[in-house]
Amino acid sequence: MFKDFLNMAIRSLSRRKLRSWLTMIGIFIGIAAVVSLISLGQGMQNAIEEQFFQLGADKLTIQTKGPSFGPPGSNTDLMLMDSDLEVVKRSRGVKIAASRLVEPIRVEFNEKEKFIFVATLPQESKEREMVIEVANVDPSDMIAGRPLKQSDQWKVIMSEDYLEPKFDNKGLQVGDKVKIDGQAVEVVGMYKKTGNPMVDMAFVMNEDPVRELLDLPKKSGLIVAQVTPGIDMALVVENIEKDLRQHRNLKEGKEDFEVESPEDLLDSVSTILNVVTAVLVGIAGISLLVGGIGIMNTMYTSVLERRKEIGILKAIGARNSDVLGIFLVEAGVLGLIGGTIGILLGIAFSKTVEIIATIALGTTLIQASFPWYLILGSLAFSFGVGSLAGTYPAMQASKLPPVEALRQ
Amino acid sequence: MKKNKVIIKLKDVWKTYTMGENKVHALRGLNLEVAEGEFLSIMGPSGSGKSTAMNMIGCLDIPSKGSISLDGTDIASLAESDLAQIRGQRIGFIFQKFNLINTLTAKENIMLPMVFQGYPENKRHEQAERLLRLVDLHDRMDHRPNELSGGQQQRVAIARALAVSPQVILADEPTGNLDSKSGGSVIDFLKKLHKEKGTTIVMVTHDANVAKHADRREYLKDGQIVKKL
């Protein structure tokens, strides 16, 4: 029966080609928008997750709480100090801990001044290794010059981003000397762009010269800790929290610092992304609604035009429910075809955005992803929107008295 | 012809339409009986209530007053879905304007009543092809109505009316839209159907030349059966 109704629907829609296409435009714009937004949102989430797993799931970061307009750890009101680092180092389950300063600095080059964040690498080997891992800077991925050595003093490395003319019309090259807060510092290497703007914009220097230059002998900035293998990360987070609370003389619930595990960070990023995606999808949903009303309008006109046909169907034995079914399937097919085209357009659009983002912005964060539930869900949804919009006109059709319908 | 059992019985049937303030009586106490296997023609001028009577017999409409029984079932009190069932199972309609579904092929049009009766698909194809051969349109089965002549369309409509092997064929001016040659072949076909299969046929017409082919003629005027026009 359904197969026959489907056949009738397709015949009848293809006889009114132009109108069917115009009706479907509403649906496919809506579905295309929803599909591309969700696929990009999902893709971004996947990319971020992947980056987190590259960091290693056994690292924790400890930083001060509160409003901060710079990168983590650069908050000036609250500070983690050397003594806090010592406490973290002694906490149960912590294998290594190191501090990482992330400070704004004044950079002069080509008679141009810029404020840039400098991020430090610890002087000690093991700690340095761990921080490099967390910072997501692979020292073997240098495109020019060499990595920063432990013994380097007034040397700096940065991402290839700085090859571009960032200082008026001039970019930086290996061998260039820049002035950082008045001190001449040599560019010794450039690493490959990571795609994470936070990492790509920062200068990287050794910890000791930065402490000396900025006169911050005791500040700890951001504390990075590695958990002893085999110990539950949540337990270690609790230990560190308890120890730091005691040390900083704070009550439970009144902490001015936070210990974040990769999962925490991931969760908060995901939450933000989900909210943004939801808002955008909501906006796209409005166009779906308009598309649904378009289907309703078309089906209603169709019912008016086909009164005679409805009369014939009833005369040859169609029950009200059959007529309802015929018109519902027709409306559903309008939605379904619109949805299929919409999905294809959406995929094409988000792939285009991905390619443009990768080429023009150099970020790998925007990756379109098309999980099966998105495709199936959109198909089911567009069929549903169609049928739902068709319900009222179809009911009108089914209730037509046969004699009246035939009389035209 | 021997008298068979009565299959259609209209008893004091009234149909009243309200048009604004006025009441229009399309039927005024119509009494009519049709026996099984009979070929009856109902004649009358336009406005005599022929079509209304036809709609009543065909369960497309219910009377304002009076009773109609179709093979023992009183249809005056039935709900629309039950009426649809009766139409689908027991009655085959042939209309003046053919009333085929334009988007479907000849064969699909014939299969449609069987779809509503839930016939299995292979049975539908088999039956439709048999009927197409019967009306001599087997080579046209994949054509749409607008690719067929009027006479051919009416033959498809006849095949459709026969699809569910109904007890009664109702033909409303079946030759009204046809030239005399095609009209003649449609009438010949109805006669053949009546003779060979014993199908009960009720035909409404205003054309005496068409009506004369029936076993019995009744005349309708002002919503009542009269002896002569």
Chai-1 contact restraints between the chains, C-beta under 6 A:
chainA,res_idxA,chainB,res_idxB,connection_type,confidence,min_distance_angstrom,max_distance_angstrom,comment,restraint_id
A,D4,B,V115,contact,1.0,0.0,6.0,A-B,restraint_1
A,R11,B,T103,contact,1.0,0.0,6.0,A-B,restraint_2
A,S12,B,T103,contact,1.0,0.0,6.0,A-B,restraint_3
A,R15,B,T103,contact,1.0,0.0,6.0,A-B,restraint_4
A,I312,B,N99,contact,1.0,0.0,6.0,A-B,restraint_5
A,A315,B,F93,contact,1.0,0.0,6.0,A-B,restraint_6
A,I316,B,P113,contact,1.0,0.0,6.0,A-B,restraint_7
A,G317,B,A84,contact,1.0,0.0,6.0,A-B,restraint_8
A,G317,B,R87,contact,1.0,0.0,6.0,A-B,restraint_9
A,G317,B,G88,contact,1.0,0.0,6.0,A-B,restraint_10
A,G317,B,P113,contact,1.0,0.0,6.0,A-B,restraint_11
A,G317,B,F116,contact,1.0,0.0,6.0,A-B,restraint_12
A,A318,B,F116,contact,1.0,0.0,6.0,A-B,restraint_13
A,R319,B,S81,contact,1.0,0.0,6.0,A-B,restraint_14
A,R319,B,A84,contact,1.0,0.0,6.0,A-B,restraint_15
A,N320,B,S81,contact,1.0,0.0,6.0,A-B,restraint_16
A,D322,B,F116,contact,1.0,0.0,6.0,A-B,restraint_17
A,P402,B,L60,contact,1.0,0.0,6.0,A-B,restraint_18
A,V403,B,N55,contact,1.0,0.0,6.0,A-B,restraint_19
A,V403,B,L60,contact,1.0,0.0,6.0,A-B,restraint_20
A,V403,B,D61,contact,1.0,0.0,6.0,A-B,restraint_21
